[in-house]
Structure formats: C-alpha cells, structure tokens
Amino acid sequence: MDQPKRGRGRPPKPPEERMEQRSIRLSLAHWAKIDANGGIDWLRGVIERAKAAIKPPADKT
C-alpha cells in the first residue's frame, strides 16, 4: 500500500530549453509581416540569425 505516487503533469524542461513568456507591442503592419513570413517559427529564426551586440547598451541613468 505504500507505493510511491506517480508525478503528475509534464516533467520540467532543463534550463537551456525553458522559454520565458513576455509581451511586446507591434503595429498591425509588423504583426502582418510576421504572420506572412511564417509566424513565431520565422521570428525565432530571425532572432537566432541576428548577430549579438558587441558591447552592451549604455546605461541611461
């Protein structure tokens, strides 16, 4: 009777595979462009191909 209970729900993903939900505001034209080019998969590809900034942005304080 003392059987271990099975875990419920999805198992957690490793930290390098986790995604963080955020919200951005874009014009309708920008959203239409994203949708026309393949949606979120296209947008993720654009972000992955983008070059990283060489130096961090200047602090505005």
Backbone as CSV, one residue per row, in Angstrom:
resi,resn,N_x,N_y,N_z,CA_x,CA_y,CA_z,C_x,C_y,C_z
1,MET,0.807,-1.198,0.000,0.000,0.000,0.000,0.851,1.263,0.000
2,ASP,2.110,1.139,0.346,2.980,2.303,0.373,3.730,2.455,-0.952
3,GLN,3.004,2.419,-2.043,3.628,2.599,-3.348,3.855,4.086,-3.586
4,PRO,5.001,4.429,-4.172,5.229,5.858,-4.454,4.225,6.372,-5.488
5,LYS,3.777,7.583,-5.278,2.818,8.182,-6.210,3.549,8.624,-7.462
6,ARG,2.891,8.497,-8.569,3.468,8.940,-9.831,3.362,10.458,-9.925
7,GLY,4.377,11.064,-10.510,4.342,12.511,-10.708,3.238,12.888,-11.676
8,ARG,2.692,14.033,-11.490,1.613,14.481,-12.371,2.088,15.645,-13.202
9,GLY,1.503,15.797,-14.361,1.847,16.899,-15.244,3.105,16.606,-16.048
10,ARG,3.508,17.587,-16.793,4.709,17.443,-17.608,5.957,17.496,-16.739
11,PRO,6.959,16.718,-17.113,8.218,16.859,-16.384,8.868,18.191,-16.738
12,PRO,9.588,18.800,-15.812,10.203,20.103,-16.101,11.290,19.982,-17.166
13,LYS,11.420,21.021,-17.986,12.456,21.056,-19.011,13.760,21.541,-18.386
14,PRO,14.881,21.143,-18.985,16.150,21.679,-18.485,16.207,23.192,-18.715
15,PRO,16.996,23.911,-17.921,17.022,25.380,-18.021,17.312,25.908,-19.430
16,GLU,18.169,25.238,-20.194,18.501,25.739,-21.533,17.358,25.579,-22.536
17,GLU,16.343,24.795,-22.208,15.196,24.609,-23.098,13.957,25.377,-22.649
18,ARG,14.002,25.985,-21.474,12.834,26.719,-20.976,12.638,28.004,-21.754
19,MET,11.393,28.388,-21.901,11.061,29.636,-22.579,10.388,30.563,-21.580
20,GLU,10.646,31.837,-21.748,10.056,32.847,-20.878,9.016,33.617,-21.679
21,GLN,7.847,33.766,-21.115,6.783,34.493,-21.788,6.916,35.977,-21.513
22,ARG,6.883,36.765,-22.585,6.913,38.216,-22.479,5.907,38.783,-23.467
23,SER,5.665,40.053,-23.339,4.710,40.716,-24.208,5.400,41.870,-24.927
24,ILE,5.141,41.996,-26.227,5.674,43.135,-26.976,4.535,43.793,-27.751
25,ARG,4.699,45.067,-27.999,3.702,45.807,-28.770,4.284,46.116,-30.135
26,LEU,3.561,45.721,-31.170,3.964,45.986,-32.544,2.774,46.546,-33.296
27,SER,3.075,47.273,-34.361,1.982,47.790,-35.196,1.318,46.623,-35.922
28,LEU,0.122,46.866,-36.434,-0.573,45.828,-37.193,0.233,45.417,-38.415
29,ALA,0.948,46.370,-39.018,1.781,46.051,-40.179,2.907,45.088,-39.794
30,HIS,3.510,45.306,-38.630,4.568,44.406,-38.179,4.019,43.008,-37.892
31,TRP,2.876,42.928,-37.222,2.277,41.619,-36.959,1.915,40.921,-38.264
32,ALA,1.417,41.668,-39.245,1.065,41.080,-40.539,2.313,40.522,-41.223
33,LYS,3.426,41.249,-41.113,4.680,40.795,-41.710,5.155,39.495,-41.055
34,ILE,5.058,39.419,-39.741,5.435,38.190,-39.029,4.542,37.034,-39.479
35,ASP,3.241,37.270,-39.507,2.298,36.226,-39.910,2.533,35.771,-41.346
36,ALA,2.818,36.707,-42.249,3.013,36.381,-43.658,4.298,35.584,-43.901
37,ASN,5.273,35.738,-43.005,6.561,35.074,-43.195,6.707,33.768,-42.430
38,GLY,5.703,33.333,-41.746,5.792,32.043,-41.067,5.540,32.082,-39.579
39,GLY,5.137,33.229,-39.074,4.745,33.317,-37.670,5.910,33.217,-36.710
40,ILE,5.647,32.616,-35.563,6.620,32.576,-34.477,7.873,31.799,-34.854
41,ASP,7.738,30.745,-35.650,8.927,29.983,-36.065,9.864,30.852,-36.892
42,TRP,9.312,31.653,-37.791,10.123,32.571,-38.597,10.795,33.610,-37.696
43,LEU,10.028,34.179,-36.774,10.566,35.194,-35.872,11.706,34.634,-35.022
44,ARG,11.540,33.418,-34.508,12.617,32.788,-33.731,13.861,32.595,-34.587
45,GLY,13.669,32.216,-35.865,14.803,32.057,-36.771,15.534,33.365,-37.007
46,VAL,14.791,34.446,-37.177,15.400,35.769,-37.363,16.232,36.136,-36.136
47,ILE,15.693,35.881,-34.967,16.407,36.203,-33.729,17.673,35.354,-33.604
48,GLU,17.582,34.069,-33.939,18.748,33.189,-33.854,19.847,33.609,-34.824
49,ARG,19.476,34.087,-36.013,20.469,34.502,-37.012,21.056,35.874,-36.738
50,ALA,20.414,36.658,-35.896,20.885,38.012,-35.615,22.220,37.963,-34.885
51,LYS,23.105,38.889,-35.247,24.393,38.969,-34.577,24.200,39.559,-33.184
52,ALA,24.973,39.044,-32.247,24.904,39.567,-30.878,25.595,40.931,-30.838
53,ALA,25.122,41.776,-29.974,25.748,43.093,-29.810,27.167,42.918,-29.295
54,ILE,28.091,43.681,-29.836,29.486,43.568,-29.422,29.697,44.130,-28.034
55,LYS,29.096,45.273,-27.760,29.190,45.824,-26.411,27.780,46.096,-25.895
56,PRO,27.595,45.968,-24.598,26.251,46.176,-24.044,25.801,47.615,-24.240
57,PRO,24.490,47.821,-24.307,23.983,49.193,-24.457,24.394,50.058,-23.279
58,ALA,24.577,51.338,-23.542,24.984,52.280,-22.496,23.885,52.435,-21.467
59,ASP,24.278,52.595,-20.232,23.323,52.789,-19.141,22.735,54.201,-19.272
60,LYS,21.423,54.314,-19.251,20.750,55.605,-19.467,20.500,56.366,-18.181
61,THR,21.153,55.991,-17.113,20.927,56.701,-15.841,21.967,57.758,-15.606
